[in-house]
Amino acid sequence: MSVVDDWDTAAQAAEQRGDLHKAIELVGSVAECYSRDPYLHNAHLWHLDLLARAGRLDELASLGESDVHARRRLDRALRDMDRDT
């Protein structure tokens, strides 16, 4: 098993047991916006999704100052919150 598989497997397990903060830590450690490696770019998108699902919108907003993906995920999270209220 490679190092990539290790963090990925551990992050998926954390997410499945509801430990989003651990999953965020694991995925965030390798996530790269606009990486040439599609696996690392996908980790970036996964990281943003985990932040939103964990309610860590301040972090998304901070990232969104320079990251279009974070801005889009934050916007979606805020829209979803409006629908739920």
PDB file as gemmi writes it, atoms N, CA and C in Angstrom:
CRYST1    1.000    1.000    1.000  90.00  90.00  90.00 P 1                      
ATOM      1  N   MET A   1       0.849  -1.179   0.000  1.00  0.00           N  
ATOM      2  CA  MET A   1       0.000   0.000   0.000  1.00  0.00           C  
ATOM      3  C   MET A   1       0.895   1.243   0.000  1.00  0.00           C  
ATOM      4  N   SER A   2       0.602   2.217  -0.847  1.00  0.00           N  
ATOM      5  CA  SER A   2       1.428   3.420  -0.943  1.00  0.00           C  
ATOM      6  C   SER A   2       1.017   4.434   0.117  1.00  0.00           C  
ATOM      7  N   VAL A   3       1.842   5.461   0.272  1.00  0.00           N  
ATOM      8  CA  VAL A   3       1.536   6.540   1.214  1.00  0.00           C  
ATOM      9  C   VAL A   3       0.223   7.208   0.834  1.00  0.00           C  
ATOM     10  N   VAL A   4      -0.008   7.385  -0.473  1.00  0.00           N  
ATOM     11  CA  VAL A   4      -1.254   8.003  -0.934  1.00  0.00           C  
ATOM     12  C   VAL A   4      -2.443   7.170  -0.492  1.00  0.00           C  
ATOM     13  N   ASP A   5      -2.348   5.870  -0.666  1.00  0.00           N  
ATOM     14  CA  ASP A   5      -3.439   4.989  -0.249  1.00  0.00           C  
ATOM     15  C   ASP A   5      -3.675   5.072   1.253  1.00  0.00           C  
ATOM     16  N   ASP A   6      -2.599   5.236   2.022  1.00  0.00           N  
ATOM     17  CA  ASP A   6      -2.726   5.286   3.476  1.00  0.00           C  
ATOM     18  C   ASP A   6      -3.568   6.472   3.923  1.00  0.00           C  
ATOM     19  N   TRP A   7      -3.244   7.690   3.449  1.00  0.00           N  
ATOM     20  CA  TRP A   7      -4.021   8.857   3.886  1.00  0.00           C  
ATOM     21  C   TRP A   7      -5.440   8.777   3.349  1.00  0.00           C  
ATOM     22  N   ASP A   8      -5.586   8.300   2.124  1.00  0.00           N  
ATOM     23  CA  ASP A   8      -6.900   8.212   1.495  1.00  0.00           C  
ATOM     24  C   ASP A   8      -7.798   7.231   2.247  1.00  0.00           C  
ATOM     25  N   THR A   9      -7.261   6.073   2.547  1.00  0.00           N  
ATOM     26  CA  THR A   9      -8.022   5.059   3.275  1.00  0.00           C  
ATOM     27  C   THR A   9      -8.381   5.554   4.672  1.00  0.00           C  
ATOM     28  N   ALA A  10      -7.426   6.173   5.339  1.00  0.00           N  
ATOM     29  CA  ALA A  10      -7.677   6.691   6.687  1.00  0.00           C  
ATOM     30  C   ALA A  10      -8.714   7.813   6.660  1.00  0.00           C  
ATOM     31  N   ALA A  11      -8.647   8.678   5.658  1.00  0.00           N  
ATOM     32  CA  ALA A  11      -9.611   9.780   5.547  1.00  0.00           C  
ATOM     33  C   ALA A  11     -11.013   9.254   5.260  1.00  0.00           C  
ATOM     34  N   GLN A  12     -11.108   8.274   4.383  1.00  0.00           N  
ATOM     35  CA  GLN A  12     -12.422   7.682   4.101  1.00  0.00           C  
ATOM     36  C   GLN A  12     -13.010   7.028   5.346  1.00  0.00           C  
ATOM     37  N   ALA A  13     -12.170   6.341   6.105  1.00  0.00           N  
ATOM     38  CA  ALA A  13     -12.647   5.693   7.333  1.00  0.00           C  
ATOM     39  C   ALA A  13     -13.119   6.736   8.345  1.00  0.00           C  
ATOM     40  N   ALA A  14     -12.360   7.818   8.491  1.00  0.00           N  
ATOM     41  CA  ALA A  14     -12.751   8.887   9.417  1.00  0.00           C  
ATOM     42  C   ALA A  14     -14.073   9.507   8.985  1.00  0.00           C  
ATOM     43  N   GLU A  15     -14.217   9.749   7.696  1.00  0.00           N  
ATOM     44  CA  GLU A  15     -15.457  10.328   7.177  1.00  0.00           C  
ATOM     45  C   GLU A  15     -16.638   9.390   7.435  1.00  0.00           C  
ATOM     46  N   GLN A  16     -16.448   8.112   7.212  1.00  0.00           N  
ATOM     47  CA  GLN A  16     -17.531   7.139   7.394  1.00  0.00           C  
ATOM     48  C   GLN A  16     -17.972   7.017   8.847  1.00  0.00           C  
ATOM     49  N   ARG A  17     -17.039   7.199   9.766  1.00  0.00           N  
ATOM     50  CA  ARG A  17     -17.431   7.110  11.181  1.00  0.00           C  
ATOM     51  C   ARG A  17     -17.870   8.470  11.733  1.00  0.00           C  
ATOM     52  N   GLY A  18     -17.920   9.479  10.867  1.00  0.00           N  
ATOM     53  CA  GLY A  18     -18.420  10.791  11.265  1.00  0.00           C  
ATOM     54  C   GLY A  18     -17.385  11.713  11.869  1.00  0.00           C  
ATOM     55  N   ASP A  19     -16.117  11.333  11.809  1.00  0.00           N  
ATOM     56  CA  ASP A  19     -15.041  12.166  12.345  1.00  0.00           C  
ATOM     57  C   ASP A  19     -14.529  13.085  11.233  1.00  0.00           C  
ATOM     58  N   LEU A  20     -15.342  14.097  10.919  1.00  0.00           N  
ATOM     59  CA  LEU A  20     -15.006  14.986   9.805  1.00  0.00           C  
ATOM     60  C   LEU A  20     -13.737  15.781  10.081  1.00  0.00           C  
ATOM     61  N   HIS A  21     -13.494  16.131  11.330  1.00  0.00           N  
ATOM     62  CA  HIS A  21     -12.302  16.922  11.643  1.00  0.00           C  
ATOM     63  C   HIS A  21     -11.022  16.130  11.354  1.00  0.00           C  
ATOM     64  N   LYS A  22     -11.022  14.846  11.654  1.00  0.00           N  
ATOM     65  CA  LYS A  22      -9.859  14.004  11.330  1.00  0.00           C  
ATOM     66  C   LYS A  22      -9.730  13.853   9.818  1.00  0.00           C  
ATOM     67  N   ALA A  23     -10.844  13.648   9.137  1.00  0.00           N  
ATOM     68  CA  ALA A  23     -10.811  13.534   7.674  1.00  0.00           C  
ATOM     69  C   ALA A  23     -10.272  14.824   7.059  1.00  0.00           C  
ATOM     70  N   ILE A  24     -10.696  15.971   7.590  1.00  0.00           N  
ATOM     71  CA  ILE A  24     -10.215  17.266   7.091  1.00  0.00           C  
ATOM     72  C   ILE A  24      -8.706  17.371   7.265  1.00  0.00           C  
ATOM     73  N   GLU A  25      -8.226  16.963   8.417  1.00  0.00           N  
ATOM     74  CA  GLU A  25      -6.788  17.004   8.689  1.00  0.00           C  
ATOM     75  C   GLU A  25      -6.020  16.139   7.688  1.00  0.00           C  
ATOM     76  N   LEU A  26      -6.499  14.937   7.459  1.00  0.00           N  
ATOM     77  CA  LEU A  26      -5.809  14.008   6.560  1.00  0.00           C  
ATOM     78  C   LEU A  26      -5.848  14.479   5.109  1.00  0.00           C  
ATOM     79  N   VAL A  27      -7.025  14.856   4.641  1.00  0.00           N  
ATOM     80  CA  VAL A  27      -7.165  15.267   3.239  1.00  0.00           C  
ATOM     81  C   VAL A  27      -6.454  16.597   3.005  1.00  0.00           C  
ATOM     82  N   GLY A  28      -6.583  17.510   3.965  1.00  0.00           N  
ATOM     83  CA  GLY A  28      -5.946  18.817   3.829  1.00  0.00           C  
ATOM     84  C   GLY A  28      -4.433  18.747   3.746  1.00  0.00           C  
ATOM     85  N   SER A  29      -3.854  17.692   4.300  1.00  0.00           N  
ATOM     86  CA  SER A  29      -2.395  17.575   4.290  1.00  0.00           C  
ATOM     87  C   SER A  29      -1.829  17.305   2.900  1.00  0.00           C  
ATOM     88  N   VAL A  30      -2.663  16.852   1.974  1.00  0.00           N  
ATOM     89  CA  VAL A  30      -2.177  16.551   0.623  1.00  0.00           C  
ATOM     90  C   VAL A  30      -2.895  17.346  -0.464  1.00  0.00           C  
ATOM     91  N   ALA A  31      -3.972  18.019  -0.111  1.00  0.00           N  
ATOM     92  CA  ALA A  31      -4.798  18.714  -1.103  1.00  0.00           C  
ATOM     93  C   ALA A  31      -4.018  19.835  -1.779  1.00  0.00           C  
ATOM     94  N   GLU A  32      -4.175  19.927  -3.099  1.00  0.00           N  
ATOM     95  CA  GLU A  32      -3.517  20.982  -3.871  1.00  0.00           C  
ATOM     96  C   GLU A  32      -4.484  21.527  -4.910  1.00  0.00           C  
ATOM     97  N   CYS A  33      -4.782  22.816  -4.801  1.00  0.00           N  
ATOM     98  CA  CYS A  33      -5.625  23.473  -5.794  1.00  0.00           C  
ATOM     99  C   CYS A  33      -4.843  23.585  -7.104  1.00  0.00           C  
ATOM    100  N   TYR A  34      -5.479  23.266  -8.195  1.00  0.00           N  
ATOM    101  CA  TYR A  34      -4.882  23.341  -9.530  1.00  0.00           C  
ATOM    102  C   TYR A  34      -3.615  22.504  -9.670  1.00  0.00           C  
ATOM    103  N   SER A  35      -3.543  21.408  -8.938  1.00  0.00           N  
ATOM    104  CA  SER A  35      -2.404  20.512  -9.062  1.00  0.00           C  
ATOM    105  C   SER A  35      -2.425  19.855 -10.438  1.00  0.00           C  
ATOM    106  N   ARG A  36      -1.255  19.585 -10.966  1.00  0.00           N  
ATOM    107  CA  ARG A  36      -1.175  18.822 -12.220  1.00  0.00           C  
ATOM    108  C   ARG A  36      -1.580  17.374 -11.992  1.00  0.00           C  
ATOM    109  N   ASP A  37      -1.506  16.961 -10.746  1.00  0.00           N  
ATOM    110  CA  ASP A  37      -1.914  15.609 -10.376  1.00  0.00           C  
ATOM    111  C   ASP A  37      -3.410  15.642 -10.060  1.00  0.00           C  
ATOM    112  N   PRO A  38      -4.226  15.028 -10.893  1.00  0.00           N  
ATOM    113  CA  PRO A  38      -5.677  15.100 -10.674  1.00  0.00           C  
ATOM    114  C   PRO A  38      -6.103  14.501  -9.334  1.00  0.00           C  
ATOM    115  N   TYR A  39      -5.342  13.566  -8.814  1.00  0.00           N  
ATOM    116  CA  TYR A  39      -5.650  12.955  -7.525  1.00  0.00           C  
ATOM    117  C   TYR A  39      -5.552  13.996  -6.407  1.00  0.00           C  
ATOM    118  N   LEU A  40      -4.520  14.838  -6.468  1.00  0.00           N  
ATOM    119  CA  LEU A  40      -4.334  15.865  -5.444  1.00  0.00           C  
ATOM    120  C   LEU A  40      -5.332  17.006  -5.604  1.00  0.00           C  
ATOM    121  N   HIS A  41      -5.690  17.316  -6.843  1.00  0.00           N  
ATOM    122  CA  HIS A  41      -6.722  18.335  -7.059  1.00  0.00           C  
ATOM    123  C   HIS A  41      -8.070  17.826  -6.555  1.00  0.00           C  
ATOM    124  N   ASN A  42      -8.367  16.562  -6.792  1.00  0.00           N  
ATOM    125  CA  ASN A  42      -9.599  15.981  -6.268  1.00  0.00           C  
ATOM    126  C   ASN A  42      -9.597  16.016  -4.735  1.00  0.00           C  
ATOM    127  N   ALA A  43      -8.440  15.793  -4.130  1.00  0.00           N  
ATOM    128  CA  ALA A  43      -8.332  15.887  -2.671  1.00  0.00           C  
ATOM    129  C   ALA A  43      -8.659  17.305  -2.209  1.00  0.00           C  
ATOM    130  N   HIS A  44      -8.255  18.293  -2.992  1.00  0.00           N  
ATOM    131  CA  HIS A  44      -8.571  19.689  -2.664  1.00  0.00           C  
ATOM    132  C   HIS A  44     -10.087  19.899  -2.640  1.00  0.00           C  
ATOM    133  N   LEU A  45     -10.770  19.406  -3.646  1.00  0.00           N  
ATOM    134  CA  LEU A  45     -12.229  19.557  -3.704  1.00  0.00           C  
ATOM    135  C   LEU A  45     -12.898  18.785  -2.566  1.00  0.00           C  
ATOM    136  N   TRP A  46     -12.384  17.617  -2.268  1.00  0.00           N  
ATOM    137  CA  TRP A  46     -12.898  16.814  -1.161  1.00  0.00           C  
ATOM    138  C   TRP A  46     -12.706  17.565   0.158  1.00  0.00           C  
ATOM    139  N   HIS A  47     -11.528  18.170   0.332  1.00  0.00           N  
ATOM    140  CA  HIS A  47     -11.216  18.943   1.534  1.00  0.00           C  
ATOM    141  C   HIS A  47     -12.232  20.069   1.726  1.00  0.00           C  
ATOM    142  N   LEU A  48     -12.539  20.781   0.658  1.00  0.00           N  
ATOM    143  CA  LEU A  48     -13.507  21.879   0.739  1.00  0.00           C  
ATOM    144  C   LEU A  48     -14.890  21.358   1.097  1.00  0.00           C  
ATOM    145  N   ASP A  49     -15.267  20.232   0.524  1.00  0.00           N  
ATOM    146  CA  ASP A  49     -16.561  19.637   0.839  1.00  0.00           C  
ATOM    147  C   ASP A  49     -16.628  19.229   2.310  1.00  0.00           C  
ATOM    148  N   LEU A  50     -15.560  18.649   2.803  1.00  0.00           N  
ATOM    149  CA  LEU A  50     -15.522  18.257   4.215  1.00  0.00           C  
ATOM    150  C   LEU A  50     -15.643  19.472   5.127  1.00  0.00           C  
ATOM    151  N   LEU A  51     -14.946  20.556   4.777  1.00  0.00           N  
ATOM    152  CA  LEU A  51     -15.049  21.781   5.577  1.00  0.00           C  
ATOM    153  C   LEU A  51     -16.489  22.265   5.647  1.00  0.00           C  
ATOM    154  N   ALA A  52     -17.159  22.269   4.503  1.00  0.00           N  
ATOM    155  CA  ALA A  52     -18.553  22.727   4.464  1.00  0.00           C  
ATOM    156  C   ALA A  52     -19.443  21.812   5.294  1.00  0.00           C  
ATOM    157  N   ARG A  53     -19.283  20.522   5.130  1.00  0.00           N  
ATOM    158  CA  ARG A  53     -20.132  19.571   5.856  1.00  0.00           C  
ATOM    159  C   ARG A  53     -19.889  19.610   7.353  1.00  0.00           C  
ATOM    160  N   ALA A  54     -18.673  19.995   7.760  1.00  0.00           N  
ATOM    161  CA  ALA A  54     -18.346  20.112   9.181  1.00  0.00           C  
ATOM    162  C   ALA A  54     -18.783  21.462   9.748  1.00  0.00           C  
ATOM    163  N   GLY A  55     -19.301  22.337   8.890  1.00  0.00           N  
ATOM    164  CA  GLY A  55     -19.745  23.650   9.346  1.00  0.00           C  
ATOM    165  C   GLY A  55     -18.617  24.637   9.567  1.00  0.00           C  
ATOM    166  N   ARG A  56     -17.465  24.357   9.006  1.00  0.00           N  
ATOM    167  CA  ARG A  56     -16.304  25.230   9.181  1.00  0.00           C  
ATOM    168  C   ARG A  56     -16.276  26.275   8.064  1.00  0.00           C  
ATOM    169  N   LEU A  57     -17.340  27.081   8.045  1.00  0.00           N  
ATOM    170  CA  LEU A  57     -17.533  28.051   6.969  1.00  0.00           C  
ATOM    171  C   LEU A  57     -16.553  29.213   7.052  1.00  0.00           C  
ATOM    172  N   ASP A  58     -16.079  29.552   8.246  1.00  0.00           N  
ATOM    173  CA  ASP A  58     -15.076  30.612   8.362  1.00  0.00           C  
ATOM    174  C   ASP A  58     -13.799  30.228   7.623  1.00  0.00           C  
ATOM    175  N   GLU A  59     -13.414  28.963   7.726  1.00  0.00           N  
ATOM    176  CA  GLU A  59     -12.225  28.493   7.013  1.00  0.00           C  
ATOM    177  C   GLU A  59     -12.448  28.532   5.505  1.00  0.00           C  
ATOM    178  N   LEU A  60     -13.638  28.137   5.081  1.00  0.00           N  
ATOM    179  CA  LEU A  60     -13.961  28.200   3.650  1.00  0.00           C  
ATOM    180  C   LEU A  60     -13.911  29.640   3.163  1.00  0.00           C  
ATOM    181  N   ALA A  61     -14.455  30.555   3.954  1.00  0.00           N  
ATOM    182  CA  ALA A  61     -14.450  31.969   3.568  1.00  0.00           C  
ATOM    183  C   ALA A  61     -13.025  32.493   3.462  1.00  0.00           C  
ATOM    184  N   SER A  62     -12.185  32.106   4.394  1.00  0.00           N  
ATOM    185  CA  SER A  62     -10.789  32.533   4.358  1.00  0.00           C  
ATOM    186  C   SER A  62     -10.087  31.989   3.116  1.00  0.00           C  
ATOM    187  N   LEU A  63     -10.283  30.709   2.838  1.00  0.00           N  
ATOM    188  CA  LEU A  63      -9.699  30.116   1.631  1.00  0.00           C  
ATOM    189  C   LEU A  63     -10.283  30.753   0.374  1.00  0.00           C  
ATOM    190  N   GLY A  64     -11.558  31.118   0.444  1.00  0.00           N  
ATOM    191  CA  GLY A  64     -12.249  31.685  -0.704  1.00  0.00           C  
ATOM    192  C   GLY A  64     -11.722  33.029  -1.154  1.00  0.00           C  
ATOM    193  N   GLU A  65     -10.929  33.682  -0.313  1.00  0.00           N  
ATOM    194  CA  GLU A  65     -10.339  34.959  -0.714  1.00  0.00           C  
ATOM    195  C   GLU A  65      -9.401  34.789  -1.903  1.00  0.00           C  
ATOM    196  N   SER A  66      -8.819  33.601  -2.038  1.00  0.00           N  
ATOM    197  CA  SER A  66      -7.880  33.377  -3.142  1.00  0.00           C  
ATOM    198  C   SER A  66      -8.164  32.098  -3.929  1.00  0.00           C  
ATOM    199  N   ASP A  67      -9.245  31.398  -3.589  1.00  0.00           N  
ATOM    200  CA  ASP A  67      -9.519  30.090  -4.188  1.00  0.00           C  
ATOM    201  C   ASP A  67     -10.961  30.045  -4.684  1.00  0.00           C  
ATOM    202  N   VAL A  68     -11.128  29.995  -5.989  1.00  0.00           N  
ATOM    203  CA  VAL A  68     -12.466  30.000  -6.577  1.00  0.00           C  
ATOM    204  C   VAL A  68     -13.270  28.769  -6.164  1.00  0.00           C  
ATOM    205  N   HIS A  69     -12.609  27.648  -5.995  1.00  0.00           N  
ATOM    206  CA  HIS A  69     -13.319  26.435  -5.579  1.00  0.00           C  
ATOM    207  C   HIS A  69     -13.911  26.608  -4.179  1.00  0.00           C  
ATOM    208  N   ALA A  70     -13.145  27.207  -3.290  1.00  0.00           N  
ATOM    209  CA  ALA A  70     -13.631  27.443  -1.926  1.00  0.00           C  
ATOM    210  C   ALA A  70     -14.807  28.416  -1.939  1.00  0.00           C  
ATOM    211  N   ARG A  71     -14.712  29.461  -2.764  1.00  0.00           N  
ATOM    212  CA  ARG A  71     -15.834  30.416  -2.863  1.00  0.00           C  
ATOM    213  C   ARG A  71     -17.094  29.718  -3.346  1.00  0.00           C  
ATOM    214  N   ARG A  72     -16.959  28.888  -4.358  1.00  0.00           N  
ATOM    215  CA  ARG A  72     -18.128  28.171  -4.885  1.00  0.00           C  
ATOM    216  C   ARG A  72     -18.716  27.223  -3.846  1.00  0.00           C  
ATOM    217  N   ARG A  73     -17.866  26.518  -3.117  1.00  0.00           N  
ATOM    218  CA  ARG A  73     -18.370  25.576  -2.113  1.00  0.00           C  
ATOM    219  C   ARG A  73     -19.027  26.325  -0.960  1.00  0.00           C  
ATOM    220  N   LEU A  74     -18.466  27.463  -0.589  1.00  0.00           N  
ATOM    221  CA  LEU A  74     -19.077  28.286   0.451  1.00  0.00           C  
ATOM    222  C   LEU A  74     -20.441  28.785   0.000  1.00  0.00           C  
ATOM    223  N   ASP A  75     -20.520  29.281  -1.221  1.00  0.00           N  
ATOM    224  CA  ASP A  75     -21.807  29.753  -1.755  1.00  0.00           C  
ATOM    225  C   ASP A  75     -22.848  28.641  -1.728  1.00  0.00           C  
ATOM    226  N   ARG A  76     -22.442  27.452  -2.131  1.00  0.00           N  
ATOM    227  CA  ARG A  76     -23.371  26.322  -2.136  1.00  0.00           C  
ATOM    228  C   ARG A  76     -23.824  25.974  -0.720  1.00  0.00           C  
ATOM    229  N   ALA A  77     -22.895  25.993   0.224  1.00  0.00           N  
ATOM    230  CA  ALA A  77     -23.239  25.685   1.620  1.00  0.00           C  
ATOM    231  C   ALA A  77     -24.223  26.711   2.167  1.00  0.00           C  
ATOM    232  N   LEU A  78     -24.010  27.975   1.836  1.00  0.00           N  
ATOM    233  CA  LEU A  78     -24.912  29.025   2.319  1.00  0.00           C  
ATOM    234  C   LEU A  78     -26.293  28.895   1.681  1.00  0.00           C  
ATOM    235  N   ARG A  79     -26.332  28.559   0.400  1.00  0.00           N  
ATOM    236  CA  ARG A  79     -27.630  28.322  -0.256  1.00  0.00           C  
ATOM    237  C   ARG A  79     -28.357  27.152   0.387  1.00  0.00           C  
ATOM    238  N   ASP A  80     -27.626  26.086   0.665  1.00  0.00           N  
ATOM    239  CA  ASP A  80     -28.229  24.913   1.302  1.00  0.00           C  
ATOM    240  C   ASP A  80     -28.767  25.256   2.686  1.00  0.00           C  
ATOM    241  N   MET A  81     -28.061  26.098   3.414  1.00  0.00           N  
ATOM    242  CA  MET A  81     -28.521  26.512   4.741  1.00  0.00           C  
ATOM    243  C   MET A  81     -29.818  27.310   4.635  1.00  0.00           C  
ATOM    244  N   ASP A  82     -29.916  28.161   3.623  1.00  0.00           N  
ATOM    245  CA  ASP A  82     -31.139  28.947   3.418  1.00  0.00           C  
ATOM    246  C   ASP A  82     -32.323  28.046   3.125  1.00  0.00           C  
ATOM    247  N   ARG A  83     -32.103  26.996   2.358  1.00  0.00           N  
ATOM    248  CA  ARG A  83     -33.174  26.057   2.024  1.00  0.00           C  
ATOM    249  C   ARG A  83     -33.649  25.279   3.242  1.00  0.00           C  
ATOM    250  N   ASP A  84     -32.734  25.022   4.154  1.00  0.00           N  
ATOM    251  CA  ASP A  84     -33.072  24.236   5.342  1.00  0.00           C  
ATOM    252  C   ASP A  84     -33.798  25.041   6.411  1.00  0.00           C  
ATOM    253  N   THR A  85     -33.750  26.361   6.318  1.00  0.00           N  
ATOM    254  CA  THR A  85     -34.406  27.183   7.351  1.00  0.00           C  
ATOM    255  C   THR A  85     -35.787  27.607   6.946  1.00  0.00           C  
TER     256      THR A  85                                                      
END                                                                             
